[in-house]
Amino acid sequence: MTIETLITLVILAIIAVAIFYIISVWVYKRAPANMGFIRTGFGGTKVCLGQGAMVFPVFHDITWVSLETIKLIVSRSRDQAILTADKIRVDVVAELYAHVGHSEDDLLTASRSLGEKTFDADNIRNLLEAKIISALRSYAATKTLTELHENRDLFAKDIKAHVMESFSANGLLLEEVTIVTMEQT
């Protein structure tokens, strides 16, 4: 093997490595700690949580999902106030804190049911608000105003228990429910 052939092979190897590196940078997608993504298309579905994958633009599509905590504020006041067992209208503001579960199944479920709505708390609130309000009304209808005020923690725990299934059906984990305000209308 001559020196010219050896130099040609080294140059071709360097060019091949450079081309491979450039293509890898272009097609390799990594999921940061606060997000995950689902790659669909050629080769089936791949859930990327804390890892990366090759995403070829023509063959694959990705859906990003936020893993950050979402604060959902649900408020009922005036003519929409909830009614207690002693027929008193109560203005209520509840805050719910949730996030997409940190398992591949939860990420896949959230991607299918919410898509990129996981980045917008208002979209998620609009989706789940009716179920939260139903839980608020159902619980309040069984308690007097005094019982609600004296047992706010129990009120919050009951709401959490009632809506947890709805949240998990969308790949969300409900962290906490807080009754912020509760005032007689």
Secondary structure, DSSP 8 states (H G I E B T S, - for coil): --HHHHHHHHHHHHHHHHHHHHHHHHHEEE--TTEEEEEEETT--EEEESSEEE--TTTEEEEEEE-S-EEEEEEE-GGG-EE-TTS-EEEEEEEEEEEE-SSHHHHHHHHHHTGGGGG-HHHHHHHHHHHHHHHHHHHHTTS-HHHHHHTHHHHHHHHHHHHHHHHHTTTEEEEEEEEEEEEE-
